[in-house]
Structures are given as structure tokens and as C-alpha cells.
Amino acid sequence: MQVISQNDFENWKADPVTKAFLLAAQERVEGAKEVLSVQAGLDVNQDNYIRGLIQAYREMQDFRIDDLEEVSN
């Protein structure tokens, strides 16, 4: 696995494309929460899928350079 420096990671986070991507992820989280607020309980499998989707997007948004170091060790 290629090592990414703290500086490279910060540059990536500051890039307009990255910011737009993370904003789109946040919008999807909000949309999924809205769906759950209206449809929760109607289909347990769908509820679980949406909850997993929210968790996946949040994990992506919260990603830190430390997470890379853990994987590469």
C-alpha cells in the first residue's frame, strides 16, 4: 500500500473536488434520514439498508490519515 503523507492528505481534503464529494455524501445522509423519518417500520430490510448506507457515508466523511496508518501496519 502506498503511504500518504499528512500534508498530501490535508491537500486532498482541501481540494474543491473532495469538498464537493463530501458535501454530496452529507446530502445523501440527510436524504436517507428523511426517508427513514417517513418510512421507518414499513420494511425492515429497507430500514437496515438505509441505516447501513448512512453509516457508510459517515465513516467515509470521518476518515482520517490515522486510518490509513492502521491499515498499512
C-alpha positions as CSV (number, residue, x, y, z in Angstrom):
1,M,0.0,0.0,0.0
2,Q,1.3,3.5,-0.9
3,V,2.0,5.7,2.1
4,I,0.3,9.1,2.0
5,S,1.8,12.0,4.0
6,Q,-0.1,14.2,6.4
7,N,0.4,17.1,4.0
8,D,-0.9,15.2,1.0
9,F,-3.9,14.1,2.9
10,E,-4.6,17.7,4.0
11,N,-4.2,18.9,0.5
12,W,-6.7,16.3,-0.7
13,K,-9.2,17.3,2.0
14,A,-8.9,21.0,0.9
15,D,-9.3,20.2,-2.8
16,P,-12.6,21.6,-4.2
17,V,-13.5,18.2,-5.8
18,T,-13.0,16.5,-2.4
19,K,-15.1,19.1,-0.7
20,A,-17.9,18.7,-3.3
21,F,-17.7,14.9,-2.9
22,L,-18.0,15.1,0.9
23,L,-20.8,17.6,0.6
24,A,-22.7,15.2,-1.7
25,A,-22.1,12.4,0.8
26,Q,-23.6,14.6,3.5
27,E,-26.6,15.4,1.3
28,R,-27.2,11.7,0.8
29,V,-27.0,11.1,4.6
30,E,-29.7,13.8,5.1
31,G,-31.8,12.3,2.3
32,A,-31.6,8.9,3.8
33,K,-32.5,10.2,7.2
34,E,-35.5,11.9,5.7
35,V,-36.6,8.6,4.1
36,L,-36.3,6.8,7.4
37,S,-38.3,9.5,9.1
38,V,-41.2,8.9,6.8
39,Q,-40.9,5.2,6.0
40,A,-39.3,3.5,9.1
41,G,-41.0,0.4,10.1
42,L,-42.7,-0.3,6.8
43,D,-39.9,-2.6,5.5
44,V,-37.3,-3.8,8.0
45,N,-34.9,-4.8,5.2
46,Q,-35.1,-1.4,3.6
47,D,-34.6,0.3,7.0
48,N,-31.5,-1.8,7.6
49,Y,-30.2,-1.0,4.1
50,I,-30.7,2.8,4.7
51,R,-29.1,2.6,8.1
52,G,-26.1,0.9,6.6
53,L,-25.9,3.5,3.9
54,I,-25.9,6.3,6.4
55,Q,-23.2,4.6,8.4
56,A,-21.0,4.0,5.4
57,Y,-21.3,7.7,4.3
58,R,-20.5,8.8,7.8
59,E,-17.5,6.6,8.0
60,M,-16.2,8.0,4.7
61,Q,-16.8,11.6,5.9
62,D,-14.9,10.9,9.2
63,F,-11.9,9.3,7.5
64,R,-8.6,10.4,8.9
65,I,-5.0,9.9,7.9
66,D,-4.6,7.8,11.1
67,D,-7.0,5.3,9.5
68,L,-4.5,4.8,6.6
69,E,-1.6,4.2,9.0
70,E,-3.7,1.5,10.8
71,V,-4.3,-0.4,7.5
72,S,-0.7,-0.2,6.3
73,N,0.8,-1.7,9.5
